[in-house]
């Protein structure tokens, strides 16, 4: 089992996480660039070596209030879980990371980009000139299909 100091060193190695002291000599680590209101990636790193890592991407019954314990996990597993937590926190409530992009093509070789610009979807030319703004991905995809474009 990794010690408190070893786990702290792992969490401290993530520049995007900020440590905050909480009660009983524990630390929380926040991901300040979270796309959703929840920012805590690591909760209650305790001097006994236990810590909880955000796992909102897992079914609720597999977590403890959205977190999983890493008391007996290896450094490799802990890093993987932190990476997954950060990746999930980067996604908006819609499930897309800001700037998510798809390329759409037509039979003439033209290309349009579908870009998530929270909370809207943009259809743009390759030079980023905006063709249309939509309130949902479905509406943007409908426009692209009406214009005879298909996802590449």
N, C-alpha and C positions, 0 to 999 in steps of 0.2 A: 504494500500500500504506500502511495506517495504521501509525503508529509505535507503539512500546511505550507511550509516554505517552498517546497517543490511545486505545489499547485499554484501558489501565489506567483512564482516565477513564470509559470506557463501563462496565466491570465495576464500578468504584467507585460508579457511579450507582444500582446495585441495592442498596437498603438491606438486603435479605434475604440478601445474600452477604457473607461475611467473608473478607478476604484473609489469607493465611498465607505467610510467606517460606519458600522452600525453597532448595536448593543452586543454585549458579551464578547468583545474583541473580534467580531466577525467583519467580513468585507463583502460588499456588493460590487458588481462591475456593470456599469451602464454603457449601452451603445447609443451615444447621443445622436447619431445620424439615423435612428430608427424611423421608418416610414409610417409607423403606427404609434399610438400613444404609449404602448409598453416599450420600455427602454432597457429593462434589466436582463442582461444576457446571463449573468452568473449571480446567484443569490446565496447569501449566508456561507461564504467560505469560512469555515470554523477552525479554531486552533486544533481541534481533534482530527482535522484532515478531510472532513466531509465538505461537500459543496453541492449546490443544486444548479443545473444548467437548463436554461430555457429550452423547451421542446414543444412549443405550440403547434408544430407541424405534425405531431403524433396524436393518435386518438386519445381523448381525455382519460380513458380508463387505463392507459399505459403510463400516465404521469401523476405527479402529486401537485395539483393546482397548476398544471402546465410546465412543471419542472421535473427533471430526473436527477437522482443522486449519483454522484461519481466518487463515492467513498473509496471503493476498491478498484477503480479503473486505472488503466495504464495511461501514460502521457499521450500515446497515439490515439487512444479512444477519446480522451478528454479534448484533444485538439480537434478531432473530427466533430465532436458534439458542439464545441464552441463555433467552429466554422459553419455548421448547419444552423445554429442559433442565429448567427449574424446574417447569414444568407436569408433566413426567413424574416428577420426583422427589417431587412432592406425592402421587402415586398410591401406594397400598400395593402389596404383592406381588400382591394380588388384582386390581389394575388399577383400583381406585376410590379417589377422593379422599375423605378423612374427611368425613362429612356429606353425601355424594352422596345426592340425594333424587329419588324418582319419585312421581308422583301416580297413584293407582288409583281407579277409579270403578265404581259399580254402576248398574243401571237405575233405581234409586229416587233417584238424585242424591247418594248418600252418597259420601264421599271418605275414603280411607285413604292414608297416606304410607308408602312403603318407604324406609328410611333406613339408609345404611351407617354403622355405629358400630364401627369396627375392633376386633375381628375378626368382629363379629356383624352381623346384619341385623335391624332393628326394623320392625314394622308398628305404626303409630301413628295415632291420630285427629288431626284438624286442630289440636286444642289440645295436641298432643304427648303425650297419655296413651297409654302403650304397651299395645298389644293382644297382641303376641307378640314373642318373641325367637327368632331362627333362626341356625343355624350356617352356612348357605349362602344365597346369593341364590335358588338353585333351590327350596330348601325354603320360603322366604318367598313366592316367586311361586306355588308350589303351593298354599299356604294361601290366598292371595288368590284364586286361580282357583276353589278349592273353595268359597269364600264368594261366588262369582259376581261378582268384581271383574275389571276389565280395565284395562290400562295406558292412560293418557290421553295 
